[in-house]
Amino acid sequence: MPGVTVMEGAVLGSSTLAAEQSVYPQFSVSTGNVAGRSVLLQHRSAVAAMFSGGAGAGHEAIGTFVPRTEEQRMMVVAKARHDSVLWWILFNFVDVVAVVAVLPLPQVVSVMSVAADYVIYARATADSGLSHGYVVALAVALYPFLMLSLSLAEVALVCAFKWAFIGRYKEGAYPFYGAYHFKWIVMMAVMETSDALFEILNGSVFAIWLYRAFGAKIGTNACLLGFPLEFDLLTIGDRSTVGLDCDLTCHTVEQMVIKLAPTVVGAGATIRNGSVLMPGGEMEPWSMLLDQSQVLKGETVPAGEVWAGLPAQPVDAGGGGRWDWSVGDDKDSGA
């Protein structure tokens, strides 16, 4: 909004509404929208001393800041490397090479599909004795199947690359410019090559099969329309529903440290369109998160409750307590 000031190091989270004339202090963290204003989650911390103290003191301290925890040490290392021209060039070089290397893959799949279709057309025309119109119709009919087959082959290749290059995503903290950060950005570039196929299959059992192949733990009769990334840290229970454009990524980036944590959607839980379940968040069985809402990291939506808002809070059930979700037994539904 007009007149907003965001000071150095301040973070505005997903769907933050910055009201007119708001000032976000250095290294503060804010998010959401409650009564037209964002919610302050974190004031200026001791880490601010590290960033405001200047560069050039090596890996053990920056300025007057001396790290006392492993996470603070990671921040110091990341900050020192971020201020290094050589590390900056190396990071961007790896990023550009990864993108340039994988960017043509969807186009390659398209060209290979056309080439395979043309070979079939040429051989059918030369050898079968069929009419030209029939052969053309056959080639047109076969093209979508060829495209799908080669796209699935591409996703299989991406899946194999994930297991060979990353292995399993594991809960933990990883500094910027470390080995994991480089792997992380390369994997994100590779995953983007499969976006088109995942968008087509989204919401179907075929997408569930693919996500399981990548390492996600997804129960039976679940519907997933959101987008995960760190598959191994994602658990979705039986008969749960995740709506369109929901964010189920299992990472946050905090002061140049990537933090991975499990994201859990319990059995029968529902996340409505455009909502965010942050890493470390959990939807207990038969809970519901309404549209455009956000569960903060580490929070749990209790079983049977409905939450909404930015950040999400319990919705009054009309008399207090939990909502009454009456569901039939499996034996009654014929499942």
Salt bridges, closest charged atoms under 4 A:
GLU70 OE2 - ARG73 NH2 2.89
GLU71 OE2 - LYS259 NZ 2.63
ASP83 OD2 - LYS79 NZ 3.20
GLU230 OE2 - HIS251 ND1 2.82
ASP232 OD2 - LYS162 NZ 2.72
ASP232 OD1 - ARG168 NH1 3.26
GLU254 OE1 - LYS259 NZ 2.98
GLU254 OE2 - LYS297 NZ 2.40
ASP291 OD1 - ARG272 NH2 3.57
